[in-house]
Amino acid sequence: MVEVARVKVEAQIEILGLEASELALLCEELGEPTYRSKQIADWVYRKGARDFDSMTNLPKSLREQLKQRAKITRSRIIHKLAADDGTTKFLLQLSDGETIEAVLLPYPDRVSVCVSTQVGCPVGCVFCATGKSGFVRNLTSGEIVDQVLTLSETTPVTHVVLMGMGEPLLNFHNVLKAVRLLNQEVGISMRRITISTVGITPAIRKMAELDLQLTLAVSLHAPDQRLRAELIPLCAKYPLAELMSACRDYAEQTKRRVTFEYLLLADINDSPSHAAQLARLVRGMLCHVNLIPFNEVVGSPFRRPSEQVIATFRSVLERHGVQVTQRVERGHSIAAACGQLRRQATYCRESGS
């Protein structure tokens, strides 16, 4: 009987997603000075390098070692839709074949990107297209940062919003690491990064302890626990009173204003009494309410309120002293609401269209 030698195959290290300290350890392991880590980080995070050969200020010997020991995994754009207002939605394919969405939002004074943190979403919001596709997995920190780097190839990005597919605070470790990378390596100010959540109370308290100077946006969508749990089933686990207490503590600890996102659904959560309840809920807090009229989706049972209903809701909040904004609506013509493009692409693949 011939004995077959067992060869241990060492997995390649994924560079995208490593912080400076981790890159320094890699350089030490390869027998290189640690300052090389800053050069590698600059190529990956500032210049968007997709391979080691392009890192021309590194010695050829180091580039060869890196090709043997490491890799840079980037997503692939498989579909792109652009609206007249410049809003561009990207469908990105990951290395395992899964797809996610990211949106580029140009404004006169800034360029924002809205990125995903999970493939699919486990929250189950009844009005959201992403939830209808189910949950697949968390994204790695590298996959989150990759979305910003990919969209930056179109135009330089100044602001990042983690508000795409998925619930960021259910992927806490990878999201926080991605935020550090975006801040320290990509060079985006912490104050220009927003994490949007349906309200995972324990994670909000952890964020308060970290005292990060980013913006916390909480998708409230209802002023009472019963209606909120109907619209966002996962929120049945997180009582509204406890969530609001955590948000107050967050604002006090960080001195950062909390944004409460409120999706207006016709005849469901858009009455003057709902507005008065909401005003009482946020009274005295460092916060503002961002009203979002529903972006109607074909086949959805939900409708957008009339402009008069929206105006009345806003005026009730303002009379109670609540700071209110109304989201500038972008990308209606390109299915910009989260999850729509991915669902369309999945349907086309499955149906052979």
Buried (B, 14 or more C-beta within 10 A) or exposed (E): EEEEEEEEEEEBBBBBBBBBEEBBEBBEEBEBEBEBBBBBBBBBBEEBBBEBEEBEEBEEEBBEBBEEBBBBBBBEBEBBBBBEBBBBBBBBBBBEEBBBBBBBBBEEEEBBBBBBBBBBBBBBBBBBBBBBBEBBBBBBBBBBBBBBBBBBEBEEBBBBBBBBBBBBBBBBEBBBBBBBBBBBBBEBEBEBBBBBBBBBBEBBBBBBEEEBEBBBBBBBBBBEBEBBBBBBBBBEEBBBEBBBBBBBBBBEBBEBEBBBBBBBBBEBBBBEEBBBBBBEBBEEBBBBBBBBBBBEBEEBEBEBBEEEBBEBBBEBBBEBEBBBEBEEEBBBEBBBBBBBBBBBBEEEEEEEE
